[in-house]
Amino acid sequence: MLAIEDIHVSYGRLRALKGISLTVAKGEIVCLIGPNGAGKSTTLAAIAGGVAASKGHIKLEGQDLAGVRPETIARMGVSLVPEGRHVFGTLSVAENLRVGTYMRADRSAVAADIERVLAMFPRLRERITSPAGRLSGGEQQMLVIARALLTKPRLLLVDEPSLGLAPKIVDQVYEILLAARQQEGLTLLINEQSSHRILKHADRIYVIRNGHIQLEGKAADLADGEAIKRAYFGFGEAASGDANEEEDAA
């Protein structure tokens, strides 16, 4: 479904991605793991059209996304759940959900789809008239995922879904994502710092550090975590190389 080929992204003199290549097949859960500043968020932003690659290709079902506007990419079925739980704080939960339907042409199906996502997120139904800014962190994360599902995506990009949440809430978020994959037929590309839950839920894993892919493989083959740890922290690498390159951006 998605093929990224040797993409490079810079923010001025800061080189965030230095030749990233990866693939995501239809129906897969693929996870990006890496420390802060590795390039994970930049990878998702490049796919969604938020930043432009200076080199390489990003192809969605064979169609190159270079130069395609973010709203057009969204209409093609790509939805980004950004890091930081971006809700419209003064709007109600219901109003935030309707934001996710604005670009849809099938207006007659919107009400039924809102009801369907509320069945997936019963806590949001309980808070449906509350301002989104008054929700807890976990509830806000559920709201942005629900809003993204209402865009009817084929590929859902999720940036740091566990950031700042209690472990119990993180488990709930992942249960929802797994249910959405099964019920909606979604393909998921998830960015995380921790490998603990990823090893349980992902089909395949890419470890990114300093703007490079350090490791890729099936989650089942990496279950002991040792190869991931070495790639994540750079154990065994020479002191030169990346240490002498320009500073990286997230």
Residue pairs with C-beta under 8 A, 6 or more apart in sequence:
1 24
1 25
1 26
1 28
1 60
1 61
1 154
1 155
1 187
2 23
2 24
2 47
2 58
2 59
2 60
2 155
2 187
2 189
3 23
3 57
3 58
3 59
4 20
4 21
4 22
4 23
4 43
4 46
4 47
4 56
4 57
4 58
4 59
5 21
5 56
5 57
5 58
5 59
6 19
6 20
6 21
6 55
6 56
6 57
7 17
7 19
7 20
7 21
7 43
7 46
7 53
7 55
7 56
7 57
7 58
8 15
8 17
8 18
8 19
8 53
8 54
8 55
8 56
9 15
9 16
9 17
9 39
9 42
9 46
9 51
9 52
9 53
9 54
10 16
10 54
11 51
11 249
13 246
14 246
14 247
14 248
14 249
15 211
15 245
15 246
15 248
15 249
16 39
16 42
16 211
16 248
16 249
16 250
17 39
17 42
17 43
17 46
17 53
17 211
18 39
18 210
18 211
18 212
18 245
19 55
19 56
19 211
19 212
20 39
20 43
20 56
20 208
20 211
20 212
20 213
21 56
21 213
22 30
22 32
22 43
22 206
22 213
22 216
24 30
24 155
24 187
24 189
25 187
26 187
27 181
27 185
27 186
27 187
28 187
28 188
28 203
28 204
29 177
29 178
29 181
29 187
29 188
29 190
29 201
29 202
29 203
30 188
30 189
30 190
30 202
30 203
30 204
30 205
30 206
31 189
31 190
31 191
31 192
31 198
31 201
31 202
31 204
31 205
31 206
31 219
32 40
32 43
32 44
32 189
32 190
32 191
32 192
32 205
32 206
32 207
32 208
33 40
33 192
33 193
33 194
33 195
33 198
33 205
33 206
33 207
33 208
33 228
33 232
34 40
34 193
34 207
34 208
34 209
34 214
34 232
35 193
35 209
35 232
35 233
36 193
36 250
37 210
37 248
37 249
37 250
38 208
38 209
38 210
38 211
38 248
38 250
39 208
39 210
39 211
39 212
39 248
39 249
39 250
40 159
40 191
40 192
40 208
40 250
41 83
41 159
41 160
41 191
41 250
42 51
42 249
42 250
43 191
43 208
44 80
44 157
44 159
44 189
44 191
45 51
45 80
46 52
46 53
46 58
47 58
47 65
47 73
47 78
47 80
47 157
47 189
48 70
48 73
48 74
48 78
48 80
48 157
49 65
49 68
49 69
49 70
49 72
49 73
50 70
50 80
52 66
52 67
53 66
57 64
57 66
58 64
58 65
58 66
59 65
60 73
60 76
60 77
60 78
60 155
63 76
65 73
68 76
71 103
74 103
74 151
75 103
77 152
77 153
77 154
77 155
78 153
78 154
78 155
78 157
79 148
79 149
79 151
79 153
79 155
79 156
79 157
80 148
80 157
80 159
81 144
81 145
81 148
81 156
81 157
81 158
81 159
81 161
82 144
82 159
83 159
83 160
83 163
83 191
84 160
84 163
85 137
85 140
85 141
85 143
85 144
86 144
87 96
87 132
87 133
87 135
87 140
87 143
87 144
88 95
88 96
88 99
88 132
89 131
89 132
89 133
90 131
90 132
90 133
91 99
91 131
91 132
92 128
92 129
92 130
92 131
92 132
93 124
93 127
93 128
93 129
93 130
93 132
93 135
93 143
94 114
94 128
94 129
96 132
96 143
96 147
97 114
97 117
97 124
97 143
97 146
97 147
97 150
98 110
98 114
99 147
100 146
100 147
100 148
100 149
100 150
100 151
101 107
101 110
101 113
101 114
101 150
101 151
103 151
104 110
104 150
104 151
104 152
110 150
113 150
113 152
114 150
117 124
117 146
117 149
117 150
118 124
118 125
118 128
118 146
119 125
120 146
120 149
120 176
120 179
120 180
120 183
121 142
121 143
121 145
121 146
121 176
123 139
123 142
124 139
124 142
124 143
124 146
127 135
127 139
132 140
132 143
135 143
137 164
137 165
137 169
138 165
138 166
138 169
138 172
138 173
141 161
141 165
141 169
141 173
142 172
142 173
142 176
145 158
145 161
145 173
145 176
145 177
145 180
148 156
149 156
149 180
149 184
153 186
154 185
154 186
154 187
155 186
155 187
155 188
155 189
156 177
156 180
156 186
156 187
156 188
156 189
157 189
157 190
157 191
158 177
158 188
158 189
158 190
158 191
159 191
160 191
160 192
160 193
161 170
161 173
161 174
161 177
161 190
161 192
162 170
162 173
162 192
162 194
162 197
163 193
165 173
170 197
171 197
174 197
174 201
177 188
177 190
177 201
178 201
180 186
181 187
181 188
190 198
190 202
192 198
195 205
195 225
195 228
195 232
198 205
198 219
199 205
199 219
199 222
199 223
199 225
199 228
201 219
202 219
203 218
203 219
204 216
204 217
204 218
204 219
205 215
205 216
205 217
205 218
205 219
205 222
205 228
206 213
206 215
206 216
207 213
207 214
207 215
207 216
207 228
207 231
207 232
208 214
209 231
209 232
209 234
209 242
210 242
210 245
210 248
211 248
212 242
214 231
214 232
214 234
215 222
215 227
215 228
215 230
215 231
217 227
222 228
229 235
230 236
234 242
